[in-house]
Amino acid sequence: MRNPFPILSNFFDKKKDSIEITPESSDELENAIILALIYISKNMDSEGKFVYQNNLNPKKKYSGKSYGTLRHAGTLYSMYLCERLLGKTALHNKRLLGSEYLIKTYIRKVNKDMYGLLSQPTEEGLIFATSGGAGLALCALSNLLPENKVPKHILEKLANFIIFMQTSKGDFWPSYLVIQKEKSNINAARFYPGEACLGLLYLYEFDKNPQWLEAAKKGLFRLAENAEEKGSANLKFDHWGMLATQKLFATPDNAMNSPQRDLMRKFAERNVKAIIAKQNLNTRDEKFGSFTINRSLCGNATNMEGLIAAYQCLDDKVLKQKLAYSLKAGVEFLAKRQVKKGKYEGGVPASPDWDKPEAKNIDKEIRIDYVQHAMSAWIAYKSLTN
């Protein structure tokens, strides 16, 4: 099988982190991104709400009642990345529409000083707000501040909620039960701290309030310290933590001292070592580039997002070269398994085996976040090649 994303001998450019790929391979990657954008565009309604689930089996129907607030915000974030990193603005107006829907439907007052990204009981069961959800809302919306497309007080109060959810050590409570008015471990996810920190850093980019930066640093240093205690062998890969770490390094006035920079680089290094050893790099295998611990394409995509971010934080050139090959293989695998034609072209199904005769409906399901994560990985990878 031809390898569509060959990495040439010059992995590194001294002027910037870049990976070289052939023009033909770049075109294939561009095509994957465009198809994903087409899917997202076709699957947003006139109010700005995404079609949450589709299925390649035409007989399988969904009620439309289930919806993920975090996944709505995450998809808007991926649309913004396409504009920011690649300059593709075709869906800008749809992104604004989706942002308006996010604000009017899901951002609600927790108290007079705080807003949360609240779940709807008809969609997600309980009424709760998460630290990660508020972070993703900031990732999606902070960039609209220069355009005056989002009220500043909404962003500030989302950030206030994240800081309210942060402990004195820098950890974050996962959830806040709105009716009970209490912090809770319900709906806990290891990704929430990274999402919260990334959101604060995006807000800080557009609103230079030092408390946003300091809370993000406190949270990331805590994540790095926890990872140091666990060691790479016991560490679960944290792709949102990697995205936030890369964003912190990319923040010009981050005010990190040398020990703190070393701590964060080692955090990235530990995460990389924890996951790349679990990647299938057998070039004769049809699943070359996939990760053995992830059956889903979405899981593979989130790994790629995190690894691409980590690549930009590493100093170890040997590890970086090894990771460059890993990135190539992972991006190839994802692009190969995207739906390329038909009603759901651009979609990313749950399973890489979605087109096999034995595939079940669950394998053929396309959820909006599956597309979002794959597209985010392709966008980030392509930005390294420009």
C-alpha positions in Angstrom: 0.0 0.0 0.0 1.3 3.4 -1.0 2.0 5.7 2.0 0.1 8.9 1.3 2.0 11.0 3.9 5.7 10.3 3.5 7.9 12.4 5.7 11.1 13.5 4.0 14.5 13.6 5.5 14.3 17.1 6.7 12.1 16.8 9.7 13.0 20.1 11.3 13.2 23.7 10.2 15.4 25.8 12.5 13.1 28.8 11.9 9.9 26.9 13.1 8.6 23.5 13.9 7.6 22.1 10.5 7.2 18.7 8.9 7.6 18.4 5.2 5.2 16.4 3.0 4.9 16.1 -0.7 2.5 18.4 -2.6 0.4 15.3 -3.5 0.1 14.3 0.1 -0.7 17.9 1.1 -3.6 17.8 -1.4 -5.0 14.6 0.1 -4.9 16.2 3.6 -6.5 19.3 2.2 -9.3 17.2 0.7 -9.9 15.5 4.1 -10.3 18.9 5.8 -12.6 20.2 3.1 -14.8 17.1 3.2 -15.1 17.5 7.0 -16.1 21.1 6.6 -18.7 20.1 4.1 -20.1 17.5 6.6 -20.2 20.1 9.4 -21.9 22.7 7.1 -24.5 20.2 5.9 -25.2 19.1 9.5 -26.0 22.4 11.1 -29.7 23.6 11.1 -31.0 27.1 10.6 -30.8 27.9 14.3 -27.1 26.9 14.6 -27.6 23.4 16.2 -25.6 20.5 14.8 -27.1 17.2 13.8 -25.6 15.2 16.6 -25.8 11.7 15.1 -26.1 10.1 11.7 -25.7 6.5 10.5 -24.4 5.0 7.3 -27.2 2.4 7.6 -30.2 4.3 6.1 -32.5 2.2 8.2 -31.1 3.4 11.5 -32.9 6.5 12.8 -32.3 8.7 15.8 -34.8 10.7 17.9 -32.7 13.8 17.9 -33.2 14.2 21.7 -29.6 13.3 22.7 -27.2 16.2 22.4 -23.8 17.0 23.8 -23.2 20.6 24.9 -19.4 20.1 25.2 -19.4 18.6 21.7 -21.2 21.6 20.3 -18.6 23.9 21.8 -15.8 21.6 20.6 -17.0 21.6 17.1 -17.1 25.4 17.1 -13.6 25.4 18.3 -12.4 23.2 15.4 -14.2 25.5 13.0 -12.2 28.4 14.5 -8.9 26.5 14.2 -9.6 26.1 10.5 -9.8 29.8 10.2 -6.9 30.6 12.5 -4.4 28.0 11.3 -5.4 27.6 7.6 -7.2 30.8 6.8 -10.3 29.0 5.6 -13.2 31.3 6.4 -16.0 29.7 4.3 -17.9 28.7 7.4 -17.4 31.8 9.4 -21.0 32.9 9.3 -22.1 29.4 10.3 -19.7 29.5 13.2 -21.2 32.7 14.3 -24.7 31.1 14.1 -23.5 28.1 16.1 -21.9 30.4 18.7 -25.2 32.3 19.1 -27.0 29.0 19.6 -24.4 28.0 22.2 -24.8 31.2 24.1 -28.6 31.4 24.1 -29.3 27.7 24.7 -26.5 26.5 27.1 -24.8 29.3 28.8 -26.7 30.1 32.0 -26.2 32.0 35.2 -24.8 30.0 38.1 -24.9 33.1 40.3 -24.4 36.8 39.7 -20.7 36.4 39.1 -20.5 33.1 37.3 -21.9 31.5 34.1 -21.7 27.8 33.3 -22.2 25.7 30.1 -25.3 23.9 31.4 -26.6 20.6 30.2 -30.3 20.3 29.4 -32.2 17.6 31.3 -34.0 16.4 28.1 -30.6 16.0 26.4 -28.2 14.8 29.1 -30.3 13.8 32.1 -29.1 16.0 34.9 -28.8 19.8 35.1 -25.1 20.3 35.7 -22.2 22.5 34.6 -18.6 21.2 34.2 -15.3 22.9 34.5 -14.3 21.4 31.2 -17.5 22.6 29.5 -16.8 26.2 30.6 -13.3 25.8 29.2 -14.5 24.6 25.8 -17.0 27.5 25.7 -14.1 29.9 26.1 -12.1 28.1 23.4 -15.1 28.5 21.1 -16.1 32.1 21.9 -13.1 34.1 23.1 -11.9 34.7 19.6 -15.2 36.6 18.9 -14.3 39.3 21.3 -12.4 41.5 18.8 -15.4 41.3 16.5 -17.8 42.3 19.3 -19.8 39.2 18.6 -19.8 38.0 22.2 -20.4 40.1 25.3 -17.2 40.3 27.3 -19.1 39.8 30.6 -20.1 36.3 29.4 -16.5 35.2 28.9 -15.4 36.7 32.2 -18.2 34.9 34.1 -17.4 31.6 32.4 -13.8 32.1 33.5 -14.9 33.0 37.1 -16.8 29.7 37.2 -13.6 27.8 36.2 -11.6 29.6 38.9 -14.4 28.8 41.4 -14.1 25.1 40.5 -10.3 25.1 41.0 -8.9 23.9 44.3 -6.0 25.6 46.2 -3.6 23.0 44.8 -4.7 23.6 41.2 -7.0 20.6 40.6 -10.6 21.2 39.3 -13.9 19.9 40.5 -15.5 18.1 37.5 -19.1 19.2 37.9 -21.4 21.7 39.6 -24.9 20.6 40.4 -27.0 23.7 39.8 -30.2 22.7 41.7 -28.2 21.4 44.7 -25.7 24.3 44.4 -22.8 22.1 45.1 -19.6 20.9 43.5 -19.5 17.3 42.6 -17.4 14.5 41.2 -20.3 13.3 39.0 -19.6 13.1 35.3 -15.9 13.3 36.0 -13.5 13.1 33.1 -9.7 13.3 33.1 -9.9 15.8 30.2 -11.7 18.6 32.1 -8.6 20.2 33.7 -6.9 20.5 30.3 -10.1 21.9 28.7 -10.5 24.4 31.6 -6.8 25.6 31.3 -7.0 25.8 27.5 -10.1 28.0 27.7 -8.5 30.3 30.2 -5.5 30.7 27.9 -7.7 31.5 24.9 -9.5 34.1 27.0 -6.2 35.6 28.1 -5.1 35.9 24.5 -8.0 38.3 23.9 -8.4 39.8 27.4 -5.1 40.3 29.3 -6.5 39.8 32.8 -3.5 38.1 34.6 -5.8 36.0 36.8 -6.8 34.0 33.7 -3.2 33.2 32.9 -2.3 32.4 36.5 -5.2 30.0 37.0 -4.3 28.2 33.8 -0.6 27.9 34.8 -1.6 26.7 38.3 -3.9 24.0 36.7 -1.3 22.9 34.2 1.6 22.7 36.7 -0.7 20.5 38.9 -1.4 18.2 35.9 2.4 18.0 35.3 3.2 17.3 38.9 0.6 14.5 39.0 2.0 13.0 35.8 5.5 13.1 37.4 4.3 11.1 40.3 2.6 8.5 38.1 5.4 8.1 35.6 4.9 7.4 31.9 4.1 3.7 32.5 1.0 4.6 34.5 0.0 7.7 32.7 -3.2 8.0 30.7 -2.7 10.2 27.7 -4.3 13.6 28.1 -4.8 15.3 24.8 -6.5 18.4 26.1 -3.7 18.7 28.6 -1.2 18.6 25.7 -3.3 21.2 23.7 -3.2 23.5 26.8 0.5 23.0 27.3 1.3 23.9 23.7 -1.0 27.0 24.1 0.9 28.0 27.3 4.3 27.8 25.5 2.8 29.8 22.6 1.7 32.5 24.9 4.4 35.2 24.6 4.0 36.7 28.1 3.5 33.4 30.0 6.2 34.4 32.5 7.3 30.8 33.1 10.7 30.4 34.7 13.2 27.8 33.7 12.1 25.1 36.2 8.5 25.6 35.2 9.3 25.3 31.5 11.2 22.1 32.2 8.3 20.7 34.2 5.9 21.4 31.3 8.3 19.9 28.7 8.7 16.8 30.7 4.9 16.6 31.0 4.6 16.6 27.2 7.4 14.1 27.0 5.8 11.7 29.5 2.5 11.9 27.6 4.2 11.1 24.3 6.1 8.2 25.7 2.9 6.9 27.3 1.1 6.6 24.0 3.4 6.2 21.0 4.5 2.7 22.2 0.9 1.7 21.7 0.7 2.6 18.1 0.5 0.0 15.3 3.5 0.7 13.0 3.4 -2.5 11.0 3.3 -1.1 7.5 1.7 -4.4 6.2 -1.2 -4.0 8.5 -4.4 -2.3 7.2 -4.6 -0.5 10.5 -1.1 0.9 10.2 -1.0 4.2 12.2 -3.8 3.3 14.6 -3.5 2.9 18.3 -4.0 -0.5 19.9 -5.8 0.9 22.9 -8.4 2.7 20.9 -11.0 0.9 18.8 -12.7 4.1 17.8 -11.6 6.6 15.1 -12.5 9.4 17.5 -10.0 8.0 20.1 -7.3 7.8 17.5 -8.1 11.4 16.4 -7.8 12.8 20.0 -4.5 11.0 20.3 -3.3 12.7 17.2 -4.5 16.1 18.4 -2.5 15.8 21.6 0.6 14.4 19.9 0.7 17.2 17.4 0.5 19.7 20.2 3.2 17.8 22.2 5.5 17.7 19.2 5.7 21.5 19.4 6.8 21.4 23.0 9.6 18.9 22.9 13.3 19.6 23.0 14.5 16.0 22.6 15.2 15.7 18.9 15.4 11.9 18.9 12.0 11.6 20.5 10.7 14.4 18.2 11.9 12.5 15.1 10.2 9.4 16.3 7.1 11.3 17.0 7.1 12.9 13.5 6.9 9.4 12.0 4.1 8.5 14.4 2.2 11.6 13.4 2.5 10.8 9.7 1.2 7.3 10.3 -1.7 8.4 12.5 -2.8 11.2 10.1 -2.7 8.7 7.2 -4.9 6.2 9.1 -7.5 8.8 9.9 -7.7 10.2 6.4 -8.0 6.8 4.9 -11.1 5.9 7.0 -13.1 9.1 6.4 -16.3 8.7 4.4 -15.4 10.1 0.9 -18.7 10.0 -0.9 -22.4 9.8 -0.6 -24.9 11.5 1.7 -22.5 11.6 4.6 -19.3 12.5 2.8 -16.7 13.9 5.1 -18.1 12.0 8.1 -16.0 10.0 10.5 -17.7 6.9 11.7 -17.2 5.3 15.1 -15.2 2.3 13.9 -12.4 2.0 11.4 -14.3 -1.1 10.2 -17.4 0.8 9.3 -17.4 -0.5 5.7 -16.8 -4.2 6.6 -19.7 -6.6 6.0 -19.8 -7.5 9.7 -20.1 -3.9 10.8 -22.9 -3.1 13.2 -25.0 0.1 13.5 -22.8 1.3 16.3 -19.7 1.0 14.0 -21.4 3.0 11.3 -22.6 5.9 13.6 -21.2 9.3 12.8 -21.3 11.8 15.6 -20.4 15.4 15.3 -17.5 15.2 17.7 -16.0 12.3 15.7 -15.7 14.6 12.8 -14.6 17.5 14.9 -11.6 15.7 16.5 -10.4 14.2 13.2 -10.7 17.6 11.5 -8.8 19.3 14.3 -6.0 16.8 14.0 -5.8 17.3 10.2 -5.8 21.1 10.6 -3.1 21.0 13.3 -1.0 18.6 11.2 -1.3 20.7 8.1 -0.4 23.8 9.9 3.0 22.1 10.7 3.6 21.6 7.0 3.0 25.1 5.8 
